Amino acid sequence: MITRTSALLQRPETPSADVTPLTLQSAWQTQLSRAIRDPRELCRRLGLDDAWLPGAERGHTLFEVRVPEAFLARMRHGDPHDPLLRQVLPLATEDESIPGYVTDPLAEAEHTPGPGLIHKYAGRVLLIASPACAVNCRYCFRRHFPYGDNSPSRNQWERSLETLRDDPSIHEAILSGGDPLAASDRQLGWLVERLEAIPHLKRLRLHTRLPVVIPDRIDEALLGWLGTTRLQRVVVLHVNHAQEIDGAVIDACARLKRAGVTLLNQSVLLRGVNDSVEALAELSERLFEADVLPYYLHVLDPVAGAAHFDVPDEEARELVAGLRGVLPGFLMPRLVREVPGEASKTPL
């Protein structure tokens, strides 16, 4: 099992092995390369009191800060409790050892038959399409993931794809990471071309935060490979608070919808971010304005360093019960937990 510090060191600085020179970068790649990676800069830009600096710097040594400008712009200046800032601001408490909080809370190491390939559930496999993210969320269940061991070369990808070809029970490929859309369109187009050549695959699913934190990622190059594949396409966004959805995000979602993509959202229930009926209801309403349907509301995965985000199960159930009283059924996310070894997500 790797340590928190070694996880940070193993995580590559570049979004993919297919590096683009700065002069040739698209708008989204330039924004990604210029994301804030200094906790002092993050605090300064938001006008936070110096009292927050020691904790931010300590947390940064455990899991580096990464915040794109487009996401920073939606945070409230001078408010250390802003729900978007809370998701990305390092704290000294992340170094506390809490019983039950571990580096691999979903036991993914037990379900990794090859580099970049995770096979936990029947009928679908998950591919680590990129080791990088556009934003480093403090509660991420993969904040300690050994990305250095799961960043396949193209030859290694071919061997992993052979696993899919040999198993006709697999109908869905899920691109994850990191964030799959942190990879270049050339790399993603190559991968999707090989996936759609597998006759028993029906669906392509992408789990991504990039259309939210850098909406310019949804450009013509991306829509070129995503909009033309024969596979049914599902993009699962990750939005935790209504404040994350601005006009640029709504426009990015509209571009995906026009390309024939089904849009869903999964959130994590987080203390101090969305742990109220009002916040959750506003999130569902705002998602629907962007033509995105709520899908899952996850309770926190017990990953080391994130215990301060925890909302107890009973409180979570009470929040969802309150949510049913104010939302129509189609805007209700399913409250779930991922339990290692179970055949699916576990409803609460």
C-alpha positions as CSV (number, residue, x, y, z in Angstrom):
1,M,0.0,0.0,0.0
2,I,1.4,3.4,-0.9
3,T,1.6,6.4,1.4
4,R,0.0,9.7,0.9
5,T,3.3,11.4,0.0
6,S,4.3,8.7,-2.5
7,A,0.8,9.0,-4.1
8,L,1.5,12.7,-4.7
9,L,4.9,12.0,-6.1
10,Q,3.6,9.3,-8.5
11,R,0.8,11.4,-9.9
12,P,2.1,12.9,-13.2
13,E,2.2,16.6,-13.8
14,T,1.1,16.3,-17.4
15,P,-2.4,15.4,-18.4
16,S,-1.4,12.5,-20.6
17,A,1.6,10.9,-22.2
18,D,0.6,12.7,-25.4
19,V,2.1,16.1,-24.5
20,T,1.3,19.1,-26.6
21,P,3.8,22.0,-26.9
22,L,2.4,25.1,-25.3
23,T,2.4,27.0,-28.6
24,L,0.1,24.3,-30.1
25,Q,-2.2,23.9,-27.1
26,S,-6.0,24.3,-27.4
27,A,-7.8,26.7,-25.1
28,W,-8.6,24.0,-22.6
29,Q,-5.1,22.7,-22.5
30,T,-3.7,26.1,-21.8
31,Q,-6.2,26.5,-18.9
32,L,-5.2,23.1,-17.6
33,S,-1.5,24.0,-17.7
34,R,-2.2,27.3,-15.9
35,A,-4.3,25.9,-13.0
36,I,-3.3,27.1,-9.6
37,R,-0.9,24.6,-7.9
38,D,0.3,26.7,-5.0
39,P,-1.8,26.9,-1.8
40,R,-0.4,30.3,-1.0
41,E,-1.6,31.5,-4.4
42,L,-5.0,30.0,-3.9
43,C,-5.4,31.7,-0.5
44,R,-4.1,35.1,-1.8
45,R,-6.4,35.1,-4.9
46,L,-9.4,34.5,-2.7
47,G,-8.4,37.0,0.0
48,L,-8.2,34.4,2.8
49,D,-6.7,35.3,6.2
50,D,-3.1,34.2,6.7
51,A,-4.4,31.8,9.4
52,W,-5.4,29.4,6.7
53,L,-1.9,29.2,5.2
54,P,-0.2,26.7,7.5
55,G,-3.0,24.1,7.1
56,A,-3.2,24.7,3.4
57,E,0.5,24.1,3.0
58,R,0.5,21.0,5.2
59,G,-2.4,19.5,3.2
60,H,-0.7,20.3,0.0
61,T,2.3,18.2,0.9
62,L,-0.1,15.2,1.2
63,F,-2.2,15.9,-2.0
64,E,-1.3,18.7,-4.2
65,V,-3.5,21.7,-4.9
66,R,-4.9,22.0,-8.4
67,V,-7.6,24.6,-9.2
68,P,-8.4,25.9,-12.7
69,E,-9.2,29.6,-13.1
70,A,-12.7,29.0,-14.5
71,F,-13.6,27.1,-11.3
72,L,-11.9,29.7,-9.0
73,A,-14.0,32.4,-10.6
74,R,-17.2,30.9,-9.2
75,M,-15.9,31.0,-5.6
76,R,-16.9,33.8,-3.2
77,H,-13.9,36.1,-2.4
78,G,-12.9,36.2,1.3
79,D,-15.2,33.3,2.3
80,P,-13.2,30.4,3.6
81,H,-16.4,28.4,3.9
82,D,-17.4,28.8,0.2
83,P,-18.8,25.4,-0.9
84,L,-16.5,25.3,-4.0
85,L,-13.4,26.3,-2.1
86,R,-14.1,23.8,0.7
87,Q,-13.8,21.0,-1.9
88,V,-10.3,22.0,-3.0
89,L,-8.7,23.8,0.0
90,P,-6.1,21.6,1.8
91,L,-6.4,21.4,5.6
92,A,-3.9,20.2,8.2
93,T,-6.5,17.8,9.5
94,E,-5.9,15.7,6.4
95,D,-2.8,14.3,8.1
96,E,-4.8,12.9,11.0
97,S,-5.1,9.1,11.3
98,I,-8.8,8.2,11.6
99,P,-9.8,4.5,12.2
100,G,-11.6,3.1,9.2
101,Y,-10.2,5.7,6.7
102,V,-7.7,4.0,4.4
103,T,-5.8,4.6,1.2
104,D,-7.8,2.2,-0.9
105,P,-11.4,2.5,0.4
106,L,-12.9,0.6,-2.5
107,A,-10.3,-2.2,-2.6
108,E,-9.6,-1.4,-6.3
109,A,-6.2,-3.1,-6.1
110,E,-8.0,-6.4,-5.9
111,H,-9.8,-5.8,-9.1
112,T,-7.0,-4.6,-11.4
113,P,-6.2,-7.4,-13.9
114,G,-3.8,-5.1,-15.9
115,P,-2.4,-1.6,-16.0
116,G,-5.2,1.0,-16.3
117,L,-8.0,-1.7,-16.2
118,I,-10.4,-2.1,-13.2
119,H,-13.1,-4.9,-13.4
120,K,-15.4,-4.8,-10.4
121,Y,-18.9,-5.2,-11.8
122,A,-20.5,-7.7,-14.3
123,G,-21.0,-6.4,-17.8
124,R,-18.7,-3.4,-17.6
125,V,-15.1,-2.5,-17.1
126,L,-13.3,0.8,-16.1
127,L,-10.3,2.1,-18.0
128,I,-8.0,4.7,-16.4
129,A,-7.8,6.8,-19.5
130,S,-5.7,9.6,-17.8
131,P,-3.9,9.8,-14.5
132,A,-4.5,13.5,-14.2
133,C,-7.4,15.7,-13.1
134,A,-8.2,19.3,-13.9
135,V,-9.1,19.8,-10.2
136,N,-7.9,17.9,-7.2
137,C,-10.9,17.4,-4.9
138,R,-9.8,16.8,-1.3
139,Y,-12.4,14.0,-0.7
140,C,-11.3,12.0,-3.9
141,F,-11.4,8.3,-3.2
142,R,-8.4,7.9,-5.6
143,R,-6.2,10.5,-4.0
144,H,-3.8,7.7,-3.0
145,F,-4.2,5.7,-6.2
146,P,-1.0,4.3,-7.7
147,Y,-1.3,6.2,-11.0
148,G,2.4,5.5,-11.8
149,D,1.5,1.8,-12.1
150,N,-1.7,2.5,-14.1
151,S,-0.7,4.8,-17.0
152,P,-0.4,2.2,-19.8
153,S,1.6,2.7,-23.0
154,R,-0.2,2.0,-26.2
155,N,1.2,-1.5,-26.3
156,Q,-0.1,-2.1,-22.7
157,W,-3.5,-0.7,-23.8
158,E,-3.6,-3.2,-26.6
159,R,-3.2,-6.1,-24.1
160,S,-5.9,-4.6,-21.9
161,L,-8.2,-4.3,-24.9
162,E,-7.6,-7.9,-25.6
163,T,-9.2,-8.7,-22.2
164,L,-12.3,-6.9,-23.4
165,R,-12.3,-8.6,-26.8
166,D,-12.1,-12.1,-25.1
167,D,-15.1,-11.5,-22.8
168,P,-18.4,-11.2,-24.6
169,S,-20.2,-10.5,-21.3
170,I,-18.7,-7.0,-21.3
171,H,-21.1,-4.5,-22.9
172,E,-19.9,-1.2,-21.5
173,A,-16.5,0.5,-21.3
174,I,-16.2,3.3,-18.7
175,L,-13.4,5.9,-19.2
176,S,-12.3,7.2,-15.9
177,G,-9.1,8.5,-14.2
178,G,-8.0,10.9,-12.9
179,D,-10.2,12.4,-15.5
180,P,-10.4,10.9,-18.9
181,L,-11.0,14.2,-20.6
182,A,-7.6,15.4,-19.3
183,A,-6.1,13.2,-22.0
184,S,-5.6,14.6,-25.5
185,D,-8.3,14.1,-28.2
186,R,-5.8,12.2,-30.3
187,Q,-5.2,9.7,-27.5
188,L,-8.9,9.4,-26.7
189,G,-9.9,9.1,-30.3
190,W,-7.4,6.3,-30.7
191,L,-8.8,4.5,-27.7
192,V,-12.4,4.9,-28.6
193,E,-11.7,3.7,-32.2
194,R,-10.4,0.4,-30.8
195,L,-13.3,0.1,-28.3
196,E,-16.0,0.5,-30.9
197,A,-14.3,-2.2,-33.0
198,I,-15.2,-4.7,-30.3
199,P,-18.5,-6.1,-31.5
200,H,-20.1,-6.9,-28.2
201,L,-19.5,-3.4,-26.7
202,K,-22.7,-1.3,-26.7
203,R,-22.0,1.7,-24.5
204,L,-19.2,4.2,-23.8
205,R,-19.4,6.0,-20.5
206,L,-17.2,8.8,-19.4
207,H,-16.9,9.9,-15.8
208,T,-15.6,13.5,-15.9
209,R,-15.4,16.8,-14.0
210,L,-13.7,18.7,-16.8
211,P,-16.9,20.1,-18.5
212,V,-17.7,21.6,-15.1
213,V,-14.3,23.0,-14.1
214,I,-13.0,23.9,-17.6
215,P,-16.1,24.1,-19.9
216,D,-14.0,25.0,-22.9
217,R,-12.9,21.3,-22.9
218,I,-16.1,20.5,-24.9
219,D,-14.7,21.8,-28.2
220,E,-14.9,20.6,-31.8
221,A,-12.0,18.2,-31.5
222,L,-13.7,16.3,-28.6
223,L,-17.1,16.4,-30.3
224,G,-15.5,15.0,-33.4
225,W,-14.6,11.6,-31.9
226,L,-17.4,11.5,-29.3
227,G,-20.1,12.5,-31.7
228,T,-19.3,9.9,-34.4
229,T,-18.8,6.6,-32.5
230,R,-21.4,3.9,-33.0
231,L,-21.4,3.3,-29.2
232,Q,-24.2,4.8,-27.1
233,R,-22.6,7.6,-25.2
234,V,-23.2,8.5,-21.6
235,V,-21.3,11.3,-19.8
236,V,-21.5,11.3,-16.0
237,L,-20.6,14.6,-14.6
238,H,-19.5,15.3,-11.0
239,V,-21.2,18.4,-9.6
240,N,-21.7,18.8,-5.8
241,H,-23.2,22.3,-5.5
242,A,-25.4,24.5,-7.7
243,Q,-22.8,27.2,-7.6
244,E,-20.6,25.1,-9.8
245,I,-23.0,25.5,-12.7
246,D,-22.7,28.8,-14.6
247,G,-23.6,29.8,-18.1
248,A,-20.4,28.3,-19.6
249,V,-21.2,24.9,-18.0
250,I,-24.7,25.0,-19.4
251,D,-23.4,25.8,-22.8
252,A,-20.9,22.9,-22.6
253,C,-23.7,20.5,-21.6
254,A,-25.8,21.8,-24.6
255,R,-22.9,20.9,-27.0
256,L,-22.7,17.4,-25.5
257,K,-26.5,16.9,-25.9
258,R,-26.4,18.0,-29.5
259,A,-23.8,15.3,-30.1
260,G,-26.3,12.7,-28.8
261,V,-24.8,12.2,-25.4
262,T,-26.9,11.2,-22.4
263,L,-26.0,13.4,-19.4
264,L,-26.1,12.3,-15.8
265,N,-24.7,13.6,-12.6
266,Q,-23.3,12.0,-9.5
267,S,-22.5,13.9,-6.3
268,V,-20.9,13.2,-3.0
269,L,-22.6,14.2,0.2
270,L,-20.1,16.5,1.9
271,R,-20.1,18.2,5.2
272,G,-20.0,21.9,4.8
273,V,-20.7,21.7,1.0
274,N,-24.2,20.3,0.3
275,D,-25.4,18.8,3.6
276,S,-28.8,20.5,3.6
277,V,-32.1,19.9,1.9
278,E,-31.9,23.4,0.4
279,A,-28.5,22.8,-1.1
280,L,-29.4,19.4,-2.5
281,A,-32.7,20.7,-4.0
282,E,-31.0,23.7,-5.6
283,L,-28.4,21.4,-7.1
284,S,-31.0,19.1,-8.7
285,E,-32.9,22.0,-10.1
286,R,-29.8,23.7,-11.5
287,L,-28.7,20.4,-13.0
288,F,-32.0,20.0,-14.8
289,E,-31.6,23.6,-16.2
290,A,-28.4,22.3,-17.8
291,D,-30.3,19.2,-19.2
292,V,-28.5,16.9,-16.7
293,L,-30.4,14.3,-14.7
294,P,-29.3,13.5,-11.1
295,Y,-28.1,9.9,-10.9
296,Y,-26.3,9.1,-7.6
297,L,-25.7,10.8,-4.3
298,H,-22.8,9.0,-2.8
299,V,-22.0,9.0,0.9
300,L,-18.3,9.6,1.5
301,D,-15.9,6.9,0.6
302,P,-13.7,6.5,3.7
303,V,-10.4,7.6,2.1
304,A,-7.6,8.7,4.4
305,G,-7.5,12.5,4.6
306,A,-11.1,13.2,4.0
307,A,-12.9,12.3,7.3
308,H,-13.8,16.0,7.9
309,F,-16.3,15.7,5.0
310,D,-18.3,12.8,6.5
311,V,-22.0,12.9,7.0
312,P,-23.4,10.0,9.1
313,D,-25.8,7.6,7.3
314,E,-28.8,8.5,9.5
315,E,-28.4,12.2,8.7
316,A,-28.0,11.3,5.0
317,R,-31.2,9.4,5.0
318,E,-33.0,12.3,6.7
319,L,-31.7,14.7,4.1
320,V,-33.0,12.5,1.3
321,A,-36.3,12.1,3.0
322,G,-36.6,15.9,3.2
323,L,-35.6,16.2,-0.4
324,R,-38.5,13.9,-1.5
325,G,-40.8,16.5,0.0
326,V,-39.7,19.2,-2.3
327,L,-38.5,17.6,-5.6
328,P,-40.3,15.5,-8.3
329,G,-39.1,11.9,-8.5
330,F,-37.1,12.4,-11.7
331,L,-34.9,14.9,-9.9
332,M,-34.1,12.6,-7.0
333,P,-30.6,11.2,-6.9
334,R,-30.2,7.7,-5.4
335,L,-28.4,7.7,-2.1
336,V,-25.8,4.9,-2.3
337,R,-22.6,3.6,-0.8
338,E,-19.9,1.7,-2.7
339,V,-19.0,-1.4,-0.7
340,P,-15.9,-3.4,-1.7
341,G,-16.9,-6.8,-3.0
342,E,-20.6,-6.1,-3.6
343,A,-22.0,-6.6,-7.1
344,S,-23.3,-3.1,-7.4
345,K,-23.7,0.2,-5.5
346,T,-25.6,-0.4,-2.2
347,P,-28.7,1.8,-1.6
348,L,-29.1,3.4,1.8
